[in-house]
């Protein structure tokens, strides 16, 4: 995936969070605990999609249309089919690993673009998004431990 403008990465991230929220919400899980975890993660991902959409809505048009000079190729996030296959018989630990892996890919993309950015406002939004994703990933891992105790 190549991001040419700030709006491209925001759109990609929002769409991904929506996709994973939908897939997690449609997966039944192999236990009651897994089902609860999937529902929680689905709600969490939907909220993240909303937060990224707010970034898009609130950002200045000039910022959103800012171009990156060196367009880096990023790994694609899992497709719908891949998510369905990986979630089909996933236990709680596999669900956590998958969601953390996806967040790590998003963080890596943000950081790579941050390193390329020489515009302060673009760097600021990317830094904020890195912090958001890192905090949310830690929250998901912490909260998943709660489901282990249930």
PyMOL commands that set and color helices and strands:
alter all, ss='L'
color gray80, all
select helices_A, chain A and resi 6-26+32-58+61-64+80-88+92-116+120-149
alter helices_A, ss='H'
color red, helices_A
deselect
rebuild
show_as cartoon
